[in-house]
Amino acid sequence: MAATHPLDRPIRSMLTGRRAHLAEGGARALRIDRSYGVFGVAADAGERREMHVLVIAK
């Protein structure tokens, strides 16, 4: 099921919307600039999701 509303995935919506200038990472996983917070998100719920999130967490 695809997310159809920004609040279905609020962190991803924030990091790809008006606050995209605060995002770090790439197409598979994003995180907010560490000086702003600790939030991160994977692009999808696939089996490699955790690895992508761990890579951007370092």
C-alpha positions as a Python dict, from the first residue, in 0.01 Angstrom:
ca = {
    (1, 'M'): (0, 0, 0),
    (2, 'A'): (148, 332, -103),
    (3, 'A'): (143, 631, 128),
    (4, 'T'): (-112, 878, -2),
    (5, 'H'): (-101, 1150, 260),
    (6, 'P'): (204, 1338, 399),
    (7, 'L'): (113, 1229, 753),
    (8, 'D'): (135, 862, 650),
    (9, 'R'): (515, 911, 654),
    (10, 'P'): (571, 1244, 833),
    (11, 'I'): (950, 1228, 864),
    (12, 'R'): (998, 1138, 499),
    (13, 'S'): (750, 1409, 398),
    (14, 'M'): (945, 1665, 600),
    (15, 'L'): (1281, 1560, 454),
    (16, 'T'): (1156, 1563, 95),
    (17, 'G'): (933, 1871, 121),
    (18, 'R'): (995, 2228, 232),
    (19, 'R'): (1267, 2120, 476),
    (20, 'A'): (1463, 1916, 218),
    (21, 'H'): (1761, 2150, 265),
    (22, 'L'): (1806, 1990, 611),
    (23, 'A'): (1818, 1635, 471),
    (24, 'E'): (2128, 1421, 445),
    (25, 'G'): (2150, 1090, 262),
    (26, 'G'): (2019, 970, -68),
    (27, 'A'): (1728, 810, -247),
    (28, 'R'): (1719, 502, -22),
    (29, 'A'): (1746, 665, 322),
    (30, 'L'): (1745, 1016, 465),
    (31, 'R'): (1815, 1178, 799),
    (32, 'I'): (1782, 1530, 926),
    (33, 'D'): (2101, 1730, 984),
    (34, 'R'): (2235, 1618, 1322),
    (35, 'S'): (2238, 1971, 1458),
    (36, 'Y'): (1857, 1970, 1429),
    (37, 'G'): (1765, 1625, 1556),
    (38, 'V'): (1799, 1249, 1536),
    (39, 'F'): (1528, 1156, 1287),
    (40, 'G'): (1592, 930, 991),
    (41, 'V'): (1380, 731, 750),
    (42, 'A'): (1415, 462, 486),
    (43, 'A'): (1261, 505, 143),
    (44, 'D'): (1067, 178, 159),
    (45, 'A'): (990, -118, 379),
    (46, 'G'): (1205, -362, 182),
    (47, 'E'): (1431, -618, 343),
    (48, 'R'): (1741, -397, 309),
    (49, 'R'): (1578, -98, 478),
    (50, 'E'): (1763, -143, 806),
    (51, 'M'): (2100, -144, 631),
    (52, 'H'): (2026, 185, 455),
    (53, 'V'): (1921, 348, 781),
    (54, 'L'): (2234, 220, 959),
    (55, 'V'): (2458, 361, 686),
    (56, 'I'): (2317, 713, 721),
    (57, 'A'): (2321, 687, 1103),
    (58, 'K'): (2701, 677, 1114),
}
